[in-house]
Amino acid sequence: MRIQTILFLALIAFFSVSASEPQNKEKVKPIELTKTTFLEKVFNYENNPETWKYKGDKPAIVDFYATWCGPCRVTSPILSDLAAEYGEDIYVYKIDVDKEPELARMFGVQSIPMFLFIPMNEQPQMAMGALPKKSFKEAIDTFLLKKDSKTEL
C-alpha cells in the first residue's frame, strides 16, 4: 500500500510539473498583423516611403503566409516555438497575404512563405521558403540578436 501511495504522489508531481511547463512557454505567441498594426508597430511606409525606419523596440521576424499554403503550415509551429523561446528578445509577426494584399505587394511577396528579418538599426533581410528551425535560430542569434557564437561556447 505504501509503494502505491508513493507512486501515486510521484505521478501527480510529474504531471503537475509537465502540465505547468508548456503553459509558461505558450505565453508568447506569434502576433497577427493587419495593415494598421503593421504601420503602428513595424514600418509606416505611408508617412515615410523612401527610408526604412523600424518602429519596434526589439528585433522581429515577419512571416508572410497563407492558410492554404502547405509549406506555411510546416513553418507555423516552428515560429510558435521560436516566439515562446525568444519572446523576451524578439517579436514574431504573421501577415496573411490573402487578408493583407497591400502589405504583400509592398514587400514584393510572390512566393510564400516569405520571411522579413528585422534587426535593430539596420536594413531588414528577406528569406523565402520553408526554413528549418535550425536556420531560423541561426538567423535570430547572428543577424537579429548579434550573439557571438564563440562566447556562447
Stockholm file with secondary structure:
# STOCKHOLM 1.0

chainA/1-153         MRIQTILFLALIAFFSVSASEPQNKEKVKPIELTKTTFLEKVFNYENNPETWKYKGDKPAIVDFYATWCGPCRVTSPILSDLAAEYGEDIYVYKIDVDKEPELARMFGVQSIPMFLFIPMNEQPQMAMGALPKKSFKEAIDTFLLKKDSKTEL
#=GR chainA/1-153 SS CHHHHHHHHHHHHHHHHHHHHHHHHTTSCCEECCHHHHHHHTCCTTTCSSSCCCCCSSCEEEEEECTTCHHHHHHHHHHHHHHHHHTTTCEEEEEETTTCHHHHHHTTCCSSSEEEEECTTSCCEEEESCCCHHHHHHIIIIIISCCCHHHHC
#=GC SS_cons         CHHHHHHHHHHHHHHHHHHHHHHHHTTSCCEECCHHHHHHHTCCTTTCSSSCCCCCSSCEEEEEECTTCHHHHHHHHHHHHHHHHHTTTCEEEEEETTTCHHHHHHTTCCSSSEEEEECTTSCCEEEESCCCHHHHHHIIIIIISCCCHHHHC
//
